[in-house]
Amino acid sequence: MHEAKTRKCLIRGTVVLNFGVLCLLAIPPLNTPTAMNAIRNSGLVPFLEVAIPTWFVGSTVLATLFFFYPLVRKSATFESEGVRLTGWFLLIWWIAAILLVLYGLGLGAGG
């Protein structure tokens, strides 16, 4: 029981953290010319160009694996307490991630 609760908290925490990082990247205070120049001048751009996509992909895949692992082992069902809510959190994150990728592809194709 404790393992299932830890897994749910880990999945929910990862999804909430991903949305938080996404909001920081998309809205002020980080999305201002002053902040962008400060990041550029700090020399962190090569690191961030690799770290941010790696984090989003890796954490999403791990959260998905943590969600489906007990379902595959038959130790949990979709009707279990909290599994549905966790599944909805994860589904909403996947939809947001896919829409962001499509938006990025659309921006790249436009110019």
Secondary structure, DSSP 8 states (H G I E B T S, - for coil): -HHHHHHHHHHHHHHHHHHHHHHHHHSTTSSSHHHHHHHHHHT-HHHHHHHHHHHHHHHHHHHHHHHHHHHHTTS--TTSTTHHHHHHHHHHHHHHHHHHHHHHHHHHHT-
